[in-house]
Amino acid sequence: MIKPGQRVVVGGHPGIVVDPAGLDVPEDHVAVWYGEFSADGRQRIRTVPAEYVTPAADEPDVYH
């Protein structure tokens, strides 16, 4: 089961699942943020059919 905050991959692109509360997310879809922002500075969150979303397989490479 995919959960908010989970790192995922969609079509080879990494993303983070966001909480769908307050968003217009169709049934059987997941809200994913790919790190994009709109022209006015809001996060661009895309809804994706759940069948295309897979959990990220490996640990992230954390750097400072």
C-alpha angles and dihedrals in degrees: 000000000000114000135190111273093028119133110236142172124227118183091340093309121117119229145157123243112235130204107269093212109127093008128108097243116165119231113276091020132111127217110232130184115207096187095268127137129201122238090266093052101259121135112260106225119188126204113224131184106261091234090068095053120091127177114255107262103212139042116269121257100243117200136170 
